[in-house]
């Protein structure tokens, strides 16, 4: 069945722990500030110095157990971004990455959810109201992967994790993307942002397949870029510790870096109105927000735009900016 709730997959699991430590209590305690048609499906990221990492060079340094405790407290799935595209057999035995996978797998158990958590079904809410029963939900953690070599290894060694096919595969051909969606190994598949508006072809997917599609909403990359895969490969080489030349982006205005205002003009940009009026009615409910390589102040702007009603955005900003423990700048 089609879902009426958009699930957001948010950036910066390790990178923006301090931000989420303040934001998530607001999301729980002041649900009236937020759109009732959205929820948080997961938070993704990777700590620094993970050779399995890809997409962006990880810089998060927060303790994994502390990060997982925060996610478990709010009933949110945690994802490791292990989308390195250039892994070899010898890399699979990396101690740090294996230890993280073990920790994430063990952390995925049955947790109590409070009545204020919007993941609960109506029946569960009714049970609490009438019988004072705390419902139980399964919090399963996942891994975002590019390499099939790593995927096979993880399936064998960490079978209780779920897997997401990374956008770093740059699936711009719809048939290749459709084939990826059909793969049973993946719970979600993130297409290249240039397929975001291919509505005629997207609507040919079955509902089960639509449930697996996770759209990248706010990509700022040049729509005509032909070097996207090469850019990701440079990051993969860096994470492996290899000496490699810098990738110089040939996009117009590349020297400006990421600008949300520029992303909003991208033909692949997904607005909140698009989610409400196009994607949800079509049967798509999963949306990825990029930004773990950016600053927490900009990530906060993403959260405000996609999740918070305009009249309440100032309340969220004030609560976060005035928290002395959070250094946004």
C-alpha positions as CSV (number, residue, x, y, z in Angstrom):
1,X,0.0,0.0,0.0
2,X,1.1,3.6,-0.6
3,X,2.5,5.4,2.4
4,X,1.2,8.8,3.4
5,X,4.4,9.5,5.4
6,X,7.7,10.6,3.8
7,X,10.7,9.0,5.5
8,X,13.8,11.2,5.5
9,X,17.3,9.7,5.6
10,X,19.5,12.4,7.2
11,X,23.2,13.1,6.9
12,X,25.9,13.1,9.6
13,X,25.4,10.2,12.0
14,X,29.0,10.7,13.4
15,X,29.6,14.2,11.9
16,X,26.7,16.0,13.5
17,X,26.0,14.2,16.7
18,X,25.9,17.4,18.7
19,X,23.3,18.8,16.3
20,X,21.0,15.7,16.5
21,X,21.4,15.6,20.3
22,X,19.5,18.9,20.4
23,X,17.3,18.5,17.3
24,X,15.8,15.1,18.1
25,X,14.4,16.1,21.5
26,X,12.7,19.0,19.7
27,X,11.3,16.6,17.1
28,X,9.8,14.4,19.9
29,X,8.6,17.0,22.3
30,X,7.3,19.6,19.9
31,X,5.8,17.5,17.1
32,X,3.5,20.4,16.3
33,X,6.4,22.3,14.9
34,X,6.9,19.7,12.2
35,X,5.0,18.6,9.2
36,X,2.7,15.6,10.1
37,X,3.4,14.0,6.8
38,X,7.1,13.3,7.4
39,X,9.3,11.3,9.8
40,X,12.9,10.3,10.2
41,X,13.7,6.9,8.6
42,X,17.5,6.9,9.4
43,X,20.6,8.9,10.0
44,X,23.7,7.9,8.0
45,X,27.4,8.6,8.1
46,X,30.9,7.2,8.9
47,X,33.6,8.1,11.3
48,X,37.0,9.4,10.1
49,X,39.6,7.0,8.8
50,X,37.3,4.2,7.6
51,X,38.8,2.6,4.5
52,X,35.4,1.2,3.5
53,X,34.0,4.8,3.4
54,X,33.0,6.5,0.2
55,X,30.9,9.3,-1.2
56,X,32.6,11.8,1.1
57,X,35.7,11.7,3.1
58,X,34.5,11.0,6.7
59,X,35.4,13.5,9.4
60,X,33.1,12.4,12.3
61,X,34.9,11.6,15.5
62,X,32.1,10.9,17.9
63,X,32.1,7.6,19.8
64,X,30.1,5.0,18.0
65,X,28.4,3.7,21.2
66,X,27.3,7.2,22.1
67,X,26.0,7.7,18.6
68,X,24.0,4.5,18.6
69,X,22.6,5.2,22.1
70,X,21.1,8.4,20.7
71,X,19.6,6.7,17.7
72,X,18.1,3.9,19.9
73,X,16.7,6.4,22.3
74,X,14.6,7.9,19.5
75,X,13.9,4.7,17.6
76,X,15.9,5.7,14.5
77,X,17.8,3.4,12.3
78,X,21.6,4.1,12.0
79,X,23.4,3.5,8.8
80,X,27.1,3.2,8.0
81,X,28.2,4.8,4.8
82,X,30.6,2.2,3.5
83,X,30.3,3.1,-0.3
84,X,34.0,2.8,-1.3
85,X,33.9,1.6,-4.9
86,X,37.5,0.3,-5.1
87,X,37.8,-2.2,-2.3
88,X,39.9,-5.4,-2.8
89,X,39.9,-8.7,-0.9
90,X,42.7,-7.5,1.5
91,X,40.6,-4.6,2.6
92,X,37.7,-6.8,3.9
93,X,39.6,-7.7,7.1
94,X,40.0,-4.1,8.3
95,X,39.5,-4.2,12.1
96,X,37.9,-0.8,12.5
97,X,35.2,-1.3,9.9
98,X,34.4,-4.8,11.0
99,X,34.2,-3.6,14.6
100,X,31.7,-0.9,13.6
101,X,29.6,-3.4,11.7
102,X,29.5,-5.8,14.7
103,X,28.5,-2.9,17.0
104,X,25.8,-1.7,14.6
105,X,24.4,-5.3,14.2
106,X,24.3,-5.9,18.0
107,X,22.7,-2.5,18.6
108,X,19.7,-3.5,16.3
109,X,17.3,-5.0,18.8
110,X,13.8,-4.4,20.1
111,X,13.3,-1.1,21.8
112,X,10.4,0.7,23.6
113,X,9.0,3.7,21.8
114,X,7.4,6.6,23.6
115,X,3.9,7.9,22.7
116,X,5.5,11.0,21.2
117,X,7.5,9.1,18.7
118,X,5.8,9.5,15.3
119,X,7.0,6.1,14.0
120,X,4.2,4.4,16.0
121,X,1.1,3.1,14.2
122,X,-2.3,4.3,15.3
123,X,-3.1,1.0,16.9
124,X,0.0,1.3,19.1
125,X,-1.0,4.8,20.1
126,X,-4.5,3.5,21.0
127,X,-2.9,0.7,23.1
128,X,-0.9,3.2,25.1
129,X,-3.8,5.6,25.6
130,X,-6.2,2.9,26.7
131,X,-4.0,0.2,28.3
132,X,-0.8,2.1,29.2
133,X,1.1,-0.5,27.1
134,X,4.5,0.5,25.6
135,X,4.7,-0.9,22.1
136,X,7.9,-2.6,20.8
137,X,9.5,-1.9,17.5
138,X,12.5,-3.5,15.8
139,X,15.3,-1.0,15.3
140,X,17.5,-2.5,12.5
141,X,20.7,-0.8,11.4
142,X,22.1,-0.8,7.9
143,X,25.0,-0.2,5.6
144,X,25.2,1.9,2.4
145,X,27.4,0.0,0.0
146,X,28.8,0.3,-3.5
147,X,31.1,-2.7,-3.8
148,X,29.5,-6.1,-4.5
149,X,32.6,-7.6,-2.9
150,X,31.9,-5.8,0.3
151,X,28.1,-6.6,0.0
152,X,28.8,-10.4,-0.2
153,X,31.2,-10.2,2.8
154,X,28.7,-8.2,4.9
155,X,25.8,-10.5,4.0
156,X,27.8,-13.5,5.2
157,X,29.3,-12.0,8.4
158,X,26.6,-9.5,9.5
159,X,23.3,-10.9,8.3
160,X,21.2,-8.8,10.7
161,X,22.1,-5.6,9.0
162,X,20.2,-4.3,6.0
163,X,21.8,-2.9,2.8
164,X,21.3,0.2,0.7
165,X,22.6,0.5,-2.8
166,X,24.6,3.8,-2.9
167,X,24.1,6.7,-5.3
168,X,27.8,6.6,-5.9
169,X,27.0,3.9,-8.5
170,X,25.7,6.8,-10.6
171,X,22.7,4.9,-12.0
172,X,21.6,7.3,-14.7
173,X,20.3,4.6,-17.1
174,X,16.8,3.8,-16.0
175,X,17.0,0.1,-17.0
176,X,20.1,-0.4,-14.9
177,X,18.4,1.4,-12.0
178,X,15.3,-0.8,-12.4
179,X,17.5,-3.9,-12.4
180,X,19.2,-2.7,-9.2
181,X,15.8,-2.2,-7.5
182,X,14.9,-5.8,-8.3
183,X,17.9,-7.1,-6.5
184,X,16.8,-8.8,-3.3
185,X,19.9,-7.9,-1.4
186,X,18.9,-4.3,-1.1
187,X,16.2,-2.8,1.0
188,X,16.7,0.6,-0.6
189,X,18.3,1.8,-3.8
190,X,19.4,5.5,-4.3
191,X,19.3,6.4,-8.0
192,X,21.4,9.2,-9.5
193,X,19.6,12.5,-8.9
194,X,19.1,12.9,-12.7
195,X,16.4,10.2,-12.6
196,X,14.4,12.2,-9.9
197,X,12.0,13.6,-12.4
198,X,11.7,10.6,-14.8
199,X,8.1,10.2,-13.7
200,X,6.7,8.2,-16.6
201,X,9.4,5.6,-16.2
202,X,9.3,5.7,-12.4
203,X,5.6,5.0,-12.4
204,X,6.2,1.7,-14.2
205,X,7.6,0.3,-11.0
206,X,5.5,-1.9,-8.8
207,X,4.6,-0.6,-5.3
208,X,7.0,-3.0,-3.7
209,X,9.7,-1.6,-6.0
210,X,8.7,2.0,-5.3
211,X,9.0,1.3,-1.6
212,X,12.7,0.6,-2.2
213,X,13.5,3.8,-4.1
214,X,15.3,6.5,-2.0
215,X,15.6,9.8,-3.9
216,X,18.5,12.2,-3.3
217,X,16.6,15.5,-2.8
218,X,19.1,18.3,-2.5
219,X,22.1,17.5,-4.8
220,X,24.0,20.6,-5.9
221,X,26.1,18.9,-8.5
222,X,25.9,20.2,-12.0
223,X,23.0,18.4,-13.8
224,X,25.2,17.9,-16.9
225,X,28.2,16.5,-15.0
226,X,29.9,13.5,-16.7
227,X,32.7,13.1,-14.1
228,X,30.5,12.2,-11.1
229,X,31.7,8.6,-10.9
230,X,35.4,9.7,-11.3
231,X,34.8,12.2,-8.4
232,X,33.5,9.4,-6.2
233,X,36.5,7.2,-7.1
234,X,38.9,9.9,-6.0
235,X,37.2,9.9,-2.6
236,X,37.5,6.1,-2.5
237,X,41.2,6.2,-3.2
238,X,41.7,8.8,-0.5
239,X,39.9,6.7,2.0
240,X,42.2,3.8,1.1
241,X,45.2,6.0,1.8
242,X,46.4,6.0,-1.8
243,X,48.2,8.9,-3.4
244,X,46.1,10.3,-6.1
245,X,45.6,13.6,-7.9
246,X,42.8,15.9,-6.8
247,X,39.6,15.7,-8.8
248,X,39.0,19.2,-10.3
249,X,35.3,19.8,-10.8
250,X,34.6,21.2,-14.3
251,X,31.1,22.4,-13.4
252,X,30.2,26.0,-13.8
253,X,30.7,28.0,-10.6
254,X,32.3,24.9,-9.0
255,X,34.6,27.2,-6.9
256,X,31.5,28.4,-4.9
257,X,31.1,25.0,-3.4
258,X,27.7,23.8,-2.1
259,X,25.0,26.4,-2.0
260,X,21.5,25.4,-1.0
261,X,20.1,28.3,-3.1
262,X,21.9,26.8,-6.1
263,X,20.7,23.3,-5.3
264,X,17.1,24.6,-5.4
265,X,17.6,25.6,-9.0
266,X,18.9,22.2,-10.0
267,X,16.5,20.3,-12.4
268,X,16.8,17.3,-10.1
269,X,15.9,19.2,-6.9
270,X,13.0,17.8,-4.9
271,X,10.9,20.5,-3.1
272,X,8.6,19.7,-0.2
273,X,5.7,20.5,-2.5
274,X,7.0,17.8,-4.9
275,X,7.1,15.3,-2.0
276,X,3.5,16.1,-0.9
277,X,1.9,16.5,-4.3
278,X,3.8,14.2,-6.6
279,X,6.0,11.6,-5.0
280,X,3.8,10.5,-2.1
281,X,0.7,10.2,-4.3
282,X,2.8,8.2,-6.8
283,X,3.7,5.7,-4.0
284,X,7.3,6.9,-3.2
285,X,8.1,7.6,0.4
286,X,11.9,7.6,0.9
287,X,14.0,10.7,0.6
288,X,17.7,11.2,1.2
289,X,19.1,14.5,2.3
290,X,22.8,14.9,1.5
291,X,25.2,17.1,3.5
292,X,27.6,15.1,5.8
293,X,30.5,16.9,4.1
294,X,29.1,20.3,4.9
295,X,28.7,22.3,8.1
296,X,26.1,21.7,10.8
297,X,24.6,25.2,10.2
298,X,23.8,24.3,6.6
299,X,22.5,20.9,7.6
300,X,20.2,22.6,10.0
301,X,18.8,24.6,7.1
302,X,18.0,21.4,5.3
303,X,16.2,20.0,8.3
304,X,14.2,23.2,8.7
305,X,13.2,23.3,5.0
306,X,12.2,19.7,4.7
307,X,10.7,19.0,8.1
308,X,9.6,22.2,10.0
309,X,6.6,24.4,9.3
310,X,7.7,27.9,8.4
311,X,6.1,29.6,11.3
312,X,8.0,27.3,13.7
313,X,11.4,27.4,12.1
314,X,12.5,30.4,14.3
315,X,11.7,28.3,17.4
316,X,14.0,25.5,16.2
317,X,16.8,27.9,15.3
318,X,16.6,29.7,18.7
319,X,16.6,26.4,20.6
320,X,19.6,25.2,18.7
321,X,21.7,28.4,18.3
322,X,21.2,29.3,22.0
323,X,22.4,25.9,23.2
324,X,25.9,26.6,24.4
325,X,27.1,23.1,23.8
326,X,26.5,23.3,20.1
327,X,29.2,25.1,18.0
328,X,27.5,25.6,14.7
329,X,30.2,27.8,13.2
